[in-house]
Amino acid sequence: MRNWIILAILVALAYYLYTKSDSVEKPVNSTPSAVESTTDTGSANTQMDSLEAKAQSLKATIDAKLSATEQQAFNLIAQSKEKVKQFVDEYCAPSAPQSSSFSKESQEYICKELQN
């Protein structure tokens, strides 16, 4: 009888760990991102191209998160590589000032998306 109780406890523990763990279902993608980050640091021009590409892709998905005035300000920023780089340098640092064009949440979201 004691063996059946121990077996039931072990099965319950295995079931609990299986249902509470998400690591089995998530693919591991840490290596490609590490490779991409080392290849992007090759030159300043490559960094600016990647920032502009991120800004263009962000344009398509950001409409739901920004107000109309914030969308206009973002469209002005996303027009050129230099403006995007200037925005990231000026407003995306840890101790950066608040942008007058964006709310704090919108600024944090834009910075997070441009820096990833």
N, CA and C atoms as a LAMMPS dump frame, in Angstrom:
ITEM: TIMESTEP
0
ITEM: NUMBER OF ATOMS
348
ITEM: BOX BOUNDS ff ff ff
-5.0000000000000000e+02 5.0000000000000000e+02
-5.0000000000000000e+02 5.0000000000000000e+02
-5.0000000000000000e+02 5.0000000000000000e+02
ITEM: ATOMS id mol type element x y z
1 1 1 N 0.828 -1.199 0
2 1 2 C 0 0 0
3 1 3 C 0.869 1.259 0
4 2 1 N 1.952 1.212 0.775
5 2 2 C 2.832 2.37 0.856
6 2 3 C 3.456 2.676 -0.512
7 3 1 N 3.78 1.656 -1.282
8 3 2 C 4.376 1.851 -2.605
9 3 3 C 3.405 2.56 -3.55
10 4 1 N 2.122 2.223 -3.457
11 4 2 C 1.127 2.878 -4.306
12 4 3 C 0.988 4.359 -3.95
13 5 1 N 1.073 4.676 -2.682
14 5 2 C 0.986 6.082 -2.246
15 5 3 C 2.198 6.857 -2.75
16 6 1 N 3.375 6.27 -2.622
17 6 2 C 4.598 6.927 -3.11
18 6 3 C 4.525 7.106 -4.619
19 7 1 N 4.06 6.105 -5.341
20 7 2 C 3.911 6.193 -6.788
21 7 3 C 2.918 7.294 -7.167
22 8 1 N 1.804 7.38 -6.468
23 8 2 C 0.8 8.408 -6.742
24 8 3 C 1.37 9.797 -6.489
25 9 1 N 2.159 9.975 -5.434
26 9 2 C 2.78 11.269 -5.14
27 9 3 C 3.761 11.646 -6.241
28 10 1 N 4.562 10.696 -6.699
29 10 2 C 5.518 10.963 -7.77
30 10 3 C 4.819 11.325 -9.081
31 11 1 N 3.74 10.622 -9.396
32 11 2 C 2.977 10.934 -10.609
33 11 3 C 2.349 12.314 -10.489
34 12 1 N 1.797 12.645 -9.334
35 12 2 C 1.196 13.968 -9.128
36 12 3 C 2.259 15.056 -9.236
37 13 1 N 3.443 14.831 -8.688
38 13 2 C 4.53 15.805 -8.777
39 13 3 C 4.974 15.988 -10.224
40 14 1 N 5.115 14.901 -10.96
41 14 2 C 5.505 14.986 -12.371
42 14 3 C 4.44 15.732 -13.17
43 15 1 N 3.175 15.456 -12.931
44 15 2 C 2.091 16.154 -13.618
45 15 3 C 2.103 17.64 -13.293
46 16 1 N 2.309 17.971 -12.027
47 16 2 C 2.348 19.369 -11.616
48 16 3 C 3.502 20.1 -12.311
49 17 1 N 4.672 19.524 -12.315
50 17 2 C 5.824 20.162 -12.958
51 17 3 C 5.631 20.285 -14.462
52 18 1 N 4.999 19.306 -15.072
53 18 2 C 4.751 19.343 -16.511
54 18 3 C 3.773 20.449 -16.879
55 19 1 N 2.732 20.631 -16.094
56 19 2 C 1.718 21.642 -16.432
57 19 3 C 2.157 23.041 -16.061
58 20 1 N 3.029 23.22 -15.099
59 20 2 C 3.475 24.545 -14.688
60 20 3 C 4.707 25.028 -15.444
61 21 1 N 5.338 24.188 -16.213
62 21 2 C 6.569 24.541 -16.916
63 21 3 C 6.263 24.929 -18.35
64 22 1 N 6.728 26.115 -18.761
65 22 2 C 6.577 26.565 -20.139
66 22 3 C 7.846 26.344 -20.941
67 23 1 N 8.925 25.966 -20.292
68 23 2 C 10.206 25.858 -20.984
69 23 3 C 10.229 24.745 -22.01
70 24 1 N 9.383 23.752 -21.88
71 24 2 C 9.361 22.648 -22.83
72 24 3 C 8.785 23.114 -24.167
73 25 1 N 7.791 24.01 -24.12
74 25 2 C 7.111 24.418 -25.333
75 25 3 C 7.773 25.582 -26.047
76 26 1 N 8.622 26.346 -25.367
77 26 2 C 9.246 27.519 -25.982
78 26 3 C 10.552 27.122 -26.669
79 27 1 N 10.722 27.508 -27.938
80 27 2 C 11.993 27.225 -28.604
81 27 3 C 13.085 28.16 -28.093
82 28 1 N 14.295 27.699 -28.119
83 28 2 C 15.427 28.491 -27.654
84 28 3 C 15.977 29.267 -28.841
85 29 1 N 15.905 30.602 -28.784
86 29 2 C 16.367 31.45 -29.869
87 29 3 C 17.449 32.407 -29.415
88 30 1 N 18.222 32.058 -28.43
89 30 2 C 19.216 32.984 -27.921
90 30 3 C 20.427 33.096 -28.826
91 31 1 N 20.788 32.067 -29.533
92 31 2 C 21.977 32.101 -30.382
93 31 3 C 21.819 33.03 -31.577
94 32 1 N 20.722 32.993 -32.346
95 32 2 C 20.619 33.916 -33.48
96 32 3 C 20.638 35.386 -33.063
97 33 1 N 20.02 35.732 -31.94
98 33 2 C 20.02 37.13 -31.531
99 33 3 C 21.418 37.575 -31.123
100 34 1 N 22.204 36.676 -30.541
101 34 2 C 23.576 37.015 -30.185
102 34 3 C 24.401 37.237 -31.444
103 35 1 N 24.168 36.439 -32.469
104 35 2 C 24.896 36.592 -33.723
105 35 3 C 24.492 37.891 -34.4
106 36 1 N 23.204 38.216 -34.408
107 36 2 C 22.737 39.445 -35.031
108 36 3 C 23.309 40.672 -34.337
109 37 1 N 23.403 40.647 -33.017
110 37 2 C 23.917 41.812 -32.305
111 37 3 C 25.397 42.026 -32.58
112 38 1 N 26.163 40.975 -32.823
113 38 2 C 27.579 41.158 -33.13
114 38 3 C 27.775 41.599 -34.565
115 39 1 N 26.887 41.207 -35.474
116 39 2 C 27.047 41.639 -36.856
117 39 3 C 26.574 43.073 -37.046
118 40 1 N 25.659 43.562 -36.225
119 40 2 C 25.177 44.931 -36.36
120 40 3 C 26.168 45.957 -35.851
121 41 1 N 27.167 45.559 -35.103
122 41 2 C 28.12 46.506 -34.551
123 41 3 C 29.292 46.752 -35.479
124 42 1 N 29.203 46.316 -36.705
125 42 2 C 30.3 46.449 -37.657
126 42 3 C 30.625 47.885 -37.986
127 43 1 N 29.639 48.716 -38.293
128 43 2 C 29.887 50.116 -38.624
129 43 3 C 28.682 50.951 -38.232
130 44 1 N 28.916 52.247 -38.146
131 44 2 C 27.823 53.154 -37.769
132 44 3 C 26.745 53.185 -38.84
133 45 1 N 27.142 53.051 -40.103
134 45 2 C 26.175 53.071 -41.196
135 45 3 C 25.252 51.864 -41.123
136 46 1 N 25.796 50.705 -40.783
137 46 2 C 24.974 49.511 -40.644
138 46 3 C 23.993 49.668 -39.492
139 47 1 N 24.436 50.294 -38.398
140 47 2 C 23.544 50.529 -37.266
141 47 3 C 22.423 51.473 -37.664
142 48 1 N 22.757 52.495 -38.419
143 48 2 C 21.729 53.448 -38.824
144 48 3 C 20.736 52.789 -39.773
145 49 1 N 21.219 51.906 -40.666
146 49 2 C 20.314 51.198 -41.564
147 49 3 C 19.371 50.298 -40.773
148 50 1 N 19.896 49.617 -39.762
149 50 2 C 19.032 48.748 -38.97
150 50 3 C 18.037 49.57 -38.152
151 51 1 N 18.454 50.729 -37.655
152 51 2 C 17.519 51.596 -36.931
153 51 3 C 16.41 52.083 -37.847
154 52 1 N 16.766 52.449 -39.076
155 52 2 C 15.756 52.923 -40.014
156 52 3 C 14.795 51.781 -40.379
157 53 1 N 15.329 50.582 -40.551
158 53 2 C 14.476 49.439 -40.86
159 53 3 C 13.529 49.15 -39.704
160 54 1 N 14.033 49.255 -38.466
161 54 2 C 13.177 49.048 -37.299
162 54 3 C 12.102 50.122 -37.228
163 55 1 N 12.469 51.36 -37.546
164 55 2 C 11.499 52.451 -37.509
165 55 3 C 10.405 52.233 -38.547
166 56 1 N 10.789 51.773 -39.737
167 56 2 C 9.799 51.528 -40.779
168 56 3 C 8.862 50.377 -40.406
169 57 1 N 9.411 49.312 -39.82
170 57 2 C 8.552 48.2 -39.42
171 57 3 C 7.678 48.58 -38.228
172 58 1 N 8.197 49.45 -37.371
173 58 2 C 7.434 49.906 -36.213
174 58 3 C 6.278 50.801 -36.644
175 59 1 N 6.466 51.544 -37.741
176 59 2 C 5.418 52.42 -38.256
177 59 3 C 4.118 51.658 -38.513
178 60 1 N 4.25 50.465 -39.034
179 60 2 C 3.071 49.683 -39.399
180 60 3 C 2.304 49.169 -38.179
181 61 1 N 2.998 48.939 -37.071
182 61 2 C 2.336 48.333 -35.911
183 61 3 C 2.014 49.325 -34.803
184 62 1 N 2.457 50.541 -34.915
185 62 2 C 2.368 51.472 -33.797
186 62 3 C 1.064 52.278 -33.786
187 63 1 N 0.299 52.23 -34.856
188 63 2 C -0.902 53.066 -34.97
189 63 3 C -1.873 52.898 -33.806
190 64 1 N -2.022 51.697 -33.309
191 64 2 C -2.984 51.449 -32.236
192 64 3 C -2.503 51.993 -30.894
193 65 1 N -1.21 52.177 -30.73
194 65 2 C -0.675 52.584 -29.433
195 65 3 C -0.5 54.097 -29.289
196 66 1 N -0.406 54.824 -30.393
197 66 2 C -0.144 56.265 -30.32
198 66 3 C -1.377 57.082 -30.674
199 67 1 N -1.424 58.272 -30.105
200 67 2 C -2.482 59.211 -30.479
201 67 3 C -2.136 59.818 -31.841
202 68 1 N -3.04 60.603 -32.389
203 68 2 C -2.828 61.191 -33.714
204 68 3 C -1.616 62.127 -33.73
205 69 1 N -1.465 62.945 -32.696
206 69 2 C -0.31 63.857 -32.663
207 69 3 C 0.993 63.095 -32.478
208 70 1 N 0.954 62.024 -31.689
209 70 2 C 2.157 61.21 -31.501
210 70 3 C 2.516 60.476 -32.793
211 71 1 N 1.514 60.058 -33.553
212 71 2 C 1.775 59.411 -34.836
213 71 3 C 2.443 60.375 -35.806
214 72 1 N 1.979 61.619 -35.829
215 72 2 C 2.598 62.621 -36.698
216 72 3 C 4.047 62.872 -36.295
217 73 1 N 4.297 62.966 -35.001
218 73 2 C 5.66 63.181 -34.527
219 73 3 C 6.545 61.984 -34.868
220 74 1 N 6.016 60.78 -34.722
221 74 2 C 6.804 59.593 -35.061
222 74 3 C 7.081 59.536 -36.561
223 75 1 N 6.112 59.9 -37.376
224 75 2 C 6.331 59.915 -38.83
225 75 3 C 7.431 60.904 -39.209
226 76 1 N 7.498 62.035 -38.511
227 76 2 C 8.575 63.001 -38.772
228 76 3 C 9.933 62.421 -38.388
229 77 1 N 9.971 61.705 -37.294
230 77 2 C 11.231 61.103 -36.84
231 77 3 C 11.666 59.995 -37.79
232 78 1 N 10.717 59.192 -38.263
233 78 2 C 11.042 58.018 -39.079
234 78 3 C 11.368 58.351 -40.53
235 79 1 N 11.401 59.625 -40.882
236 79 2 C 11.675 60.006 -42.268
237 79 3 C 13.123 59.758 -42.678
238 80 1 N 14.068 59.874 -41.764
239 80 2 C 15.469 59.691 -42.145
240 80 3 C 16.242 58.942 -41.074
241 81 1 N 17.357 58.375 -41.498
242 81 2 C 18.205 57.623 -40.577
243 81 3 C 18.762 58.525 -39.482
244 82 1 N 19.135 59.725 -39.85
245 82 2 C 19.743 60.653 -38.898
246 82 3 C 18.77 61.046 -37.787
247 83 1 N 17.519 61.286 -38.172
248 83 2 C 16.517 61.664 -37.169
249 83 3 C 16.229 60.522 -36.204
250 84 1 N 16.183 59.293 -36.721
251 84 2 C 15.942 58.134 -35.86
252 84 3 C 17.102 57.966 -34.898
253 85 1 N 18.335 58.058 -35.417
254 85 2 C 19.53 57.917 -34.57
255 85 3 C 19.57 59.024 -33.521
256 86 1 N 19.234 60.253 -33.924
257 86 2 C 19.22 61.369 -32.988
258 86 3 C 18.178 61.146 -31.885
259 87 1 N 16.994 60.651 -32.257
260 87 2 C 15.955 60.381 -31.262
261 87 3 C 16.417 59.324 -30.277
262 88 1 N 17.007 58.244 -30.791
263 88 2 C 17.477 57.161 -29.92
264 88 3 C 18.568 57.674 -28.987
265 89 1 N 19.503 58.444 -29.517
266 89 2 C 20.596 58.964 -28.683
267 89 3 C 20.089 59.936 -27.623
268 90 1 N 19.108 60.741 -27.992
269 90 2 C 18.644 61.791 -27.091
270 90 3 C 17.626 61.304 -26.063
271 91 1 N 16.699 60.446 -26.47
272 91 2 C 15.58 60.105 -25.594
273 91 3 C 15.548 58.652 -25.108
274 92 1 N 16.456 57.814 -25.556
275 92 2 C 16.395 56.398 -25.176
276 92 3 C 17.479 55.988 -24.183
277 93 1 N 18.227 56.928 -23.672
278 93 2 C 19.218 56.615 -22.647
279 93 3 C 18.491 56.396 -21.315
280 94 1 N 19.113 55.693 -20.373
281 94 2 C 18.441 55.439 -19.088
282 94 3 C 18.049 56.721 -18.337
283 95 1 N 18.848 57.762 -18.429
284 95 2 C 18.526 59.016 -17.733
285 95 3 C 18.068 60.09 -18.715
286 96 1 N 17.406 59.671 -19.789
287 96 2 C 16.99 60.598 -20.841
288 96 3 C 15.825 61.462 -20.387
289 97 1 N 15.734 62.681 -20.927
290 97 2 C 14.598 63.551 -20.589
291 97 3 C 13.32 63.087 -21.286
292 98 1 N 12.209 63.593 -20.822
293 98 2 C 10.902 63.298 -21.412
294 98 3 C 10.748 64.071 -22.719
295 99 1 N 10.329 63.399 -23.754
296 99 2 C 10.078 64.044 -25.034
297 99 3 C 8.792 64.865 -24.938
298 100 1 N 8.784 66.025 -25.567
299 100 2 C 7.58 66.852 -25.543
300 100 3 C 6.522 66.339 -26.52
301 101 1 N 6.927 65.487 -27.453
302 101 2 C 6.002 64.977 -28.468
303 101 3 C 5.288 63.699 -28.066
304 102 1 N 5.855 62.954 -27.122
305 102 2 C 5.312 61.649 -26.758
306 102 3 C 5.035 61.578 -25.264
307 103 1 N 4.059 60.752 -24.91
308 103 2 C 3.835 60.466 -23.5
309 103 3 C 4.968 59.565 -23.009
310 104 1 N 5.091 59.448 -21.718
311 104 2 C 6.174 58.637 -21.152
312 104 3 C 6.074 57.187 -21.618
313 105 1 N 4.865 56.622 -21.604
314 105 2 C 4.67 55.243 -22.014
315 105 3 C 4.991 55.053 -23.489
316 106 1 N 4.563 55.997 -24.324
317 106 2 C 4.828 55.899 -25.758
318 106 3 C 6.323 56.01 -26.043
319 107 1 N 6.987 56.917 -25.341
320 107 2 C 8.432 57.082 -25.518
321 107 3 C 9.176 55.808 -25.12
322 108 1 N 8.786 55.208 -23.999
323 108 2 C 9.42 53.962 -23.563
324 108 3 C 9.175 52.852 -24.566
325 109 1 N 7.95 52.766 -25.105
326 109 2 C 7.631 51.733 -26.081
327 109 3 C 8.452 51.913 -27.352
328 110 1 N 8.518 53.134 -27.86
329 110 2 C 9.28 53.4 -29.086
330 110 3 C 10.754 53.089 -28.872
331 111 1 N 11.311 53.519 -27.759
332 111 2 C 12.718 53.252 -27.465
333 111 3 C 12.973 51.76 -27.359
334 112 1 N 12.093 51.055 -26.678
335 112 2 C 12.268 49.607 -26.53
336 112 3 C 12.251 48.92 -27.882
337 113 1 N 11.325 49.313 -28.746
338 113 2 C 11.22 48.681 -30.055
339 113 3 C 12.399 49.042 -30.965
340 114 1 N 12.883 50.265 -30.891
341 114 2 C 14.008 50.665 -31.737
342 114 3 C 15.329 50.065 -31.261
343 115 1 N 15.456 49.809 -29.969
344 115 2 C 16.698 49.268 -29.448
345 115 3 C 16.761 47.752 -29.527
346 116 1 N 15.646 47.075 -29.729
347 116 2 C 15.667 45.601 -29.81
348 116 3 C 16.162 45.136 -31.141
